[in-house]
């Protein structure tokens, strides 16, 4: 089919799929994500989940930077698209509802009111339920990810997870420690605290592995009380619990600068090797997916120079 922005698309579902939650982001925040994906020659489908109010600006962004790419804009509803007064009224109404006694209601309320880190998994699940013939799927942050080569080349089946700096553990990295403690308590921290942190921002794999992973994340989410989860951002706590408790099957751990996913937020920039505006893995080839580049000014400068607005 022809490239360009679509609404509901009769796409070739056999192609690889990239999904990202762009709801609430100004177009400039996702430009490098989009521009870099196009530059790799990616031939699959990109899905952005956005609020209705973003549609015009996002369409213009795609027309300018990715006119030949198959992009689907899926309009979602969420509490953060409303004014503060409206949000306050919705919160009060939802607080009176029997969420814990009616699982389907809890799911609907959390899908609408939950933090974007968590609600995106509901949208991922909904989309894949309607498009069940994809063979490969990438779930990705969109604000701090740049692509340097086609993310779907050269990997086999299973689930690929991005790993953080191996010098850090769940117990020693403050945010991850707090998330595990709040979600599961001291007993879980004692069991998995010595393990390396995996970042939930970029995950890819064959469609069956991804579907199962999404279902597992949502099961952990819905196990938590609605009163807690409506304000929590810790999908990464669920991600690490599932990984280190051995609940994920056929897992590939992607170490920074040694794999398809370079997760860089906690790395020392002295470890970076740049060539012609590309970040290189230790084998001298560009890292296919660069995550958390915005934490390092040297990378922001290099990517902006290579892919100017």
Order of alpha helices (4+ residues) and beta strands (2+ residues): beta-beta-alpha-beta-alpha-beta-alpha-alpha-alpha-beta-beta-beta-alpha-alpha-beta-alpha-alpha-alpha-beta-beta-beta-beta-beta-alpha
